[in-house]
Amino acid sequence: MKSKLSGNRRTFLKSAAIFSGVAALLGIVRPAPPKQKEALPQQDGSDQGYRLTDHVKKYYETARL
């Protein structure tokens, strides 16, 4: 009876060691970083950037504390 228990224990410990090693390797190995996207094309300057329009002014008025 004792030999069966020790055999099962040894099998359990061996499999636990194998699975923990695999888990450690999976934790170390990381997926490759995603490819960088191409840069956005330069605009011709027709866009003037931030504009203070009526709806923005209204938001600022309602957001005041």
Secondary structure, DSSP 8 states (H G I E B T S, - for coil): -HHHHHHHHHHHHHHHHHHHHHHHHHHH----------------S--------HHHHHHHHHH--
